[in-house]
Amino acid sequence: MQGLLIASLSLIGVLIGATLQYAYGQRLEAKKLLSNQKALAYTDYFKAAAGLSQGRTADLLALTADAKTRICLFGTPDVVRALKDLEEVGAILSEPKGQIAMAAIMNAMRADLLGTRSVPGTSDLSAVLFGMQ
């Protein structure tokens, strides 16, 4: 009887361990997929913004719309708010307000993907992206 109890408890322990490992594995995979989707949306947005600064084409406008949609789906509230702020100032990267807003959205995206400890100052990003003003 005692042997049966030990075998049963061992089997239950193995089943619980396997279930927890599966659940944690699924959760980790979902987090990786979400992080990857965010990174792709964020980089596509900046690719489109860089291209649009050279001239508007239908492909770049479509890429911008697609990236914005994915940012609204996958981005954090801070990233979506920074995107809204950029749109409100007109997203004109040749003007200081647009440059500051673009640097702010990049900061929000960095904080989302890398954590708040890896966020440089907005003025530092603006200087790197647009040159010293």
C-alpha positions as CSV (number, residue, x, y, z in Angstrom):
1,M,0.0,0.0,0.0
2,Q,2.8,2.4,0.9
3,G,4.5,1.6,-2.4
4,L,1.4,2.5,-4.3
5,L,1.1,5.8,-2.5
6,I,4.7,6.7,-3.3
7,A,4.3,5.8,-6.9
8,S,1.0,7.8,-7.1
9,L,2.6,10.9,-5.5
10,S,5.6,10.6,-7.9
11,L,3.3,10.4,-10.9
12,I,1.3,13.4,-9.6
13,G,4.5,15.4,-9.1
14,V,5.7,14.6,-12.7
15,L,2.3,15.6,-14.1
16,I,2.3,18.9,-12.2
17,G,5.9,19.6,-13.2
18,A,5.1,18.9,-16.9
19,T,2.0,21.0,-16.8
20,L,3.8,23.9,-15.2
21,Q,6.7,23.6,-17.7
22,Y,4.3,23.6,-20.6
23,A,2.4,26.6,-19.3
24,Y,5.5,28.6,-18.6
25,G,6.9,27.7,-22.1
26,Q,3.7,28.8,-23.8
27,R,3.8,32.1,-21.8
28,L,7.4,32.7,-22.7
29,E,6.8,32.0,-26.4
30,A,3.8,34.4,-26.4
31,K,6.0,37.1,-24.8
32,K,8.7,36.6,-27.4
33,L,6.2,36.8,-30.2
34,L,4.7,40.0,-28.9
35,S,8.1,41.5,-28.4
36,N,9.1,40.6,-32.0
37,Q,5.9,42.0,-33.4
38,K,6.5,45.3,-31.5
39,A,10.1,45.5,-32.7
40,L,9.0,44.9,-36.3
41,A,6.3,47.5,-36.1
42,Y,8.6,50.1,-34.6
43,T,11.4,49.6,-37.1
44,D,9.0,49.6,-40.0
45,Y,7.6,52.9,-38.8
46,F,11.1,54.5,-38.7
47,K,11.9,53.0,-42.1
48,A,8.8,54.6,-43.5
49,A,9.5,57.9,-41.8
50,A,13.0,58.0,-43.2
51,G,11.7,57.2,-46.6
52,L,8.9,59.7,-46.5
53,S,11.5,62.4,-45.6
54,Q,13.0,61.8,-49.1
55,G,9.6,61.9,-50.9
56,R,6.1,60.5,-50.7
57,T,5.3,57.3,-52.5
58,A,2.3,55.0,-52.3
59,D,4.5,52.2,-50.9
60,L,5.9,54.3,-48.1
61,L,2.5,55.6,-47.2
62,A,1.1,52.1,-47.1
63,L,4.1,51.0,-44.9
64,T,3.5,53.9,-42.6
65,A,-0.2,53.1,-42.2
66,D,0.6,49.4,-41.6
67,A,3.2,50.2,-39.0
68,K,0.9,52.7,-37.2
69,T,-1.8,50.0,-37.1
70,R,0.5,47.5,-35.6
71,I,1.8,50.0,-33.1
72,C,-1.8,50.7,-32.1
73,L,-2.3,46.9,-31.7
74,F,0.9,45.9,-30.0
75,G,2.4,49.1,-28.5
76,T,2.1,50.2,-24.9
77,P,-0.1,53.2,-24.0
78,D,3.1,55.3,-23.8
79,V,4.1,54.5,-27.3
80,V,0.6,55.1,-28.7
81,R,0.5,58.4,-26.9
82,A,3.9,59.4,-28.2
83,L,2.7,58.5,-31.7
84,K,-0.4,60.7,-31.2
85,D,1.8,63.6,-30.0
86,L,4.0,63.2,-33.1
87,E,0.9,63.3,-35.4
88,E,-0.4,66.4,-33.6
89,V,2.7,68.4,-34.3
90,G,2.6,67.3,-37.9
91,A,5.4,64.8,-38.1
92,I,7.5,67.3,-40.0
93,L,11.1,66.2,-39.3
94,S,12.7,69.3,-40.7
95,E,11.2,71.3,-37.8
96,P,12.4,71.2,-34.2
97,K,8.9,70.2,-32.8
98,G,8.7,67.3,-35.1
99,Q,12.3,66.2,-34.3
100,I,11.6,66.4,-30.5
101,A,8.4,64.4,-31.0
102,M,10.2,61.8,-33.1
103,A,12.9,61.4,-30.5
104,A,10.2,61.1,-27.8
105,I,8.4,58.3,-29.7
106,M,11.8,56.5,-30.1
107,N,12.4,56.9,-26.3
108,A,8.9,55.4,-25.6
109,M,9.6,52.5,-28.0
110,R,13.1,51.9,-26.4
111,A,11.5,51.9,-22.9
112,D,8.9,49.4,-24.1
113,L,11.4,47.0,-25.7
114,L,14.4,47.4,-23.5
115,G,13.2,48.7,-20.2
116,T,13.3,52.2,-18.7
117,R,16.9,51.9,-17.7
118,S,18.1,52.0,-21.3
119,V,16.4,55.2,-22.3
120,P,18.7,58.1,-23.3
121,G,17.6,61.7,-23.1
122,T,15.3,63.0,-25.8
123,S,17.9,65.7,-26.7
124,D,20.6,63.0,-27.1
125,L,18.4,61.0,-29.5
126,S,17.4,64.2,-31.4
127,A,21.1,65.1,-31.9
128,V,22.0,61.6,-33.2
129,L,19.0,61.4,-35.5
130,F,18.9,64.9,-36.8
131,G,22.3,66.4,-36.1
132,M,23.3,69.0,-33.6
133,Q,20.9,72.0,-33.7
